[in-house]
Amino acid sequence: MGRITEDLIRRNAEHNDCVIFSLEELSLHQQEIERLEHIDKWCRDLKILYLQNNLIGKIENVSKLKKLEYLNLALNNIEKIENLEGCEGLTKLDLTVNFIGELSSVKTLQGNIHLKELFLMGNPCADFDGYRQFVVATLQQLKWLDGKEIERSERIQALQNLPVVEQRIREQEKAYCLKRAKDKEEAQRKLEEEESKGEMGRSHTGSGGHWHADLSATLPSFEESKDYIQAPEIEEGQCKGKELDDREDDLEFWNKPSLYTPESRLETLRHMEKQRRDQERLSEKKKKVKPPRMLVTEDGRALNVNEPKLDFTLKDDEKRNQIVLDLAVYRYMDTSLIDVDVQPTYVRVMVKGKPFQLILPAEVKPDSSFAKRSQTTGHLVVCMPKVGEVIIGCQRTSKPVKSTPDSSKEQTSKRSQQMERLEVDPSKRSIPDVANIVQEKKHMPRRVRTEPKIIPSEEDPDFEDNPEVPPLI
């Protein structure tokens, strides 16, 4: 059953930017509302209020709406006109097709001096003998009743016959009230019978379930396996049988004669709500639970997965030494629904809980990677810098340099000797011996000397080969 909540009012106040304190028009029709509440506290400036086709049984909590001009309560369960004295600006009241049997309750509208239009057709009181004359004489401010204009001569005649008509109306009201009391008792009795039947059905179902469990415990092992294999078929048969029973109950309910009373309207609504719940429960049972998507195999190998079925491009940007993934996610999707996880060998993107996983052609640096959204297309762009060195065990190997095996061995041995020779022990020698270095250069004849090379020689004592620096070609 529906209730009037702040969220409901805000959702129906889109034309006022969801602001409710200054709302002047509100439509809450067909919301299965049973009680009229909160509106007089939250929407004091209302001028038009639509509440038709609900289950409201009493007019209440609207007396503080001083600016209310039009109130529509058609097709509800109202049995009496009341609590409208505070609606000083009320000019139109629609109570079509309700259950108003106390016609004398229209006297409560005598204080609403601005009331010009009233609709009471479709109520039990509209069938009373003298109904129109009584209303016209009682509410002298009215201009229209049930869509028909009130003539001046009609009002004069109604005022003249008011004492006789009022006596007749009271007798009919008394008869209606007695009939209404009997209908309430009958409805209460039926409700109690249905509740007792429901409890008996639940108890029978429970006992049947225990008996089945006990019987299955006594079966041999091979019979258990056989029954286990046939279990889905049994469940299907039970579901079909239950659906047939529900259909029969439904046909029986709709073919059953019933009185048009507030209780019958509530009973119909509850029956429809029960049907809806049962249908949802059956549909949930029929749904097959999908196994979780495998993203990584047991041996640790990642798989390519595209469950959201998105277009993508994977580019190897050699200029910036990075791999770029362009994933065509939905343009207007909220970024909070996207989760990116970059690993050295693969990238995983969760789009609304659905995984997209792609194995990368080269090893990347997860810490240096970043993701961003395109402002024009909304695509997700993931930039992943490649690893410059390949890690093998605990040793690092730089990119290969074109040289022969013998020369590489000689170069490494010379580097190690030079490194040892260049290390200075402060305890043994505080100042480097420059004289020896100069003497080594003096013995060379001037004519044999050549111009200094741009690339420093590995025999130079000041030369230090850094493996991180690529070779000059």
Summary of the structure (lengths in Angstrom):
residues: 473
radius of gyration: 44.8
end to end distance: 82.3
largest distance: 149.5
contacts: 1162
relative contact order: 0.04
helix: 40%
strand: 15%
